[in-house]
Amino acid sequence: MGMGKKVAAFGIAKKIYDEARKPHNQAKIKAAVKKVQDRRRPH
């Protein structure tokens, strides 16, 4: 059972990695990171 979970986790990680490489998704990721950083920064 453990091997199946590892294979599934690898498949999901690869899908996320592939999606993150697309330029329009990179812009979304950068915007989300900036939003979180702005919220965490004390004023």
Residue frames as qw, qx, qy, qz and C-alpha x, y, z in Angstrom:
[[0.000, 0.885, 0.466, 0.000, 0.00, 0.00, 0.00],
 [0.344, -0.752, 0.067, 0.558, 2.83, 2.43, 0.80],
 [0.389, -0.082, 0.568, 0.721, 4.27, 2.21, -2.72],
 [0.150, 0.642, 0.659, 0.361, 0.90, 3.12, -4.26],
 [0.195, -0.914, -0.265, 0.239, 0.64, 6.22, -2.08],
 [0.408, -0.529, 0.314, 0.674, 4.15, 7.30, -3.09],
 [0.315, 0.218, 0.669, 0.637, 3.32, 6.88, -6.79],
 [0.003, 0.814, 0.560, 0.155, 0.08, 8.85, -6.36],
 [0.310, -0.843, -0.067, 0.434, 1.86, 11.61, -4.45],
 [0.410, -0.272, 0.474, 0.730, 4.52, 11.81, -7.16],
 [0.226, 0.487, 0.686, 0.491, 1.84, 12.07, -9.85],
 [0.124, -0.911, -0.389, 0.055, 0.09, 14.89, -8.02],
 [0.401, -0.692, 0.153, 0.581, 3.39, 16.72, -7.43],
 [0.394, 0.018, 0.587, 0.706, 4.27, 16.43, -11.13],
 [0.106, 0.722, 0.608, 0.313, 0.88, 17.85, -12.14],
 [0.255, -0.911, -0.179, 0.269, 1.34, 20.81, -9.78],
 [0.459, -0.461, 0.362, 0.668, 4.88, 21.38, -11.10],
 [0.341, 0.299, 0.650, 0.610, 3.73, 21.27, -14.72],
 [0.011, -0.860, -0.485, -0.157, 0.91, 23.74, -14.04],
 [0.378, -0.824, -0.030, 0.422, 3.25, 26.06, -12.13],
 [0.498, -0.183, 0.442, 0.723, 5.57, 26.29, -15.15],
 [0.269, 0.665, 0.562, 0.411, 2.87, 27.87, -17.34],
 [0.245, 0.221, -0.068, 0.942, 3.39, 31.66, -17.63],
 [0.386, -0.538, -0.220, -0.716, -0.17, 32.67, -16.74],
 [0.789, -0.495, -0.363, 0.011, -0.05, 30.47, -13.65],
 [0.602, -0.008, -0.277, 0.749, 3.33, 31.92, -12.66],
 [0.048, -0.423, -0.020, -0.904, 1.74, 35.38, -12.61],
 [0.664, -0.546, -0.296, -0.417, -1.08, 34.09, -10.38],
 [0.816, -0.279, -0.362, 0.353, 1.42, 32.46, -8.01],
 [0.403, 0.170, -0.184, 0.880, 3.55, 35.61, -7.77],
 [0.293, -0.511, -0.122, -0.799, 0.46, 37.72, -7.05],
 [0.784, -0.493, -0.338, -0.170, -0.69, 35.31, -4.34],
 [0.728, -0.128, -0.327, 0.589, 2.76, 35.25, -2.71],
 [0.167, 0.323, -0.082, 0.928, 2.92, 39.06, -2.74],
 [0.512, -0.558, -0.246, -0.605, -0.55, 39.28, -1.20],
 [0.831, -0.417, -0.346, 0.128, 0.44, 36.92, 1.64],
 [0.587, 0.035, -0.233, 0.775, 3.71, 38.79, 2.22],
 [0.068, -0.467, -0.046, -0.880, 1.88, 42.12, 2.36],
 [0.675, -0.569, -0.280, -0.377, -0.57, 40.73, 4.92],
 [0.839, -0.310, -0.304, 0.329, 2.20, 39.35, 7.11],
 [0.432, 0.300, -0.158, 0.836, 4.27, 42.55, 7.01],
 [0.256, -0.677, -0.518, 0.456, 3.56, 44.73, 10.10],
 [0.234, 0.781, 0.257, 0.519, 2.55, 48.30, 9.30]]
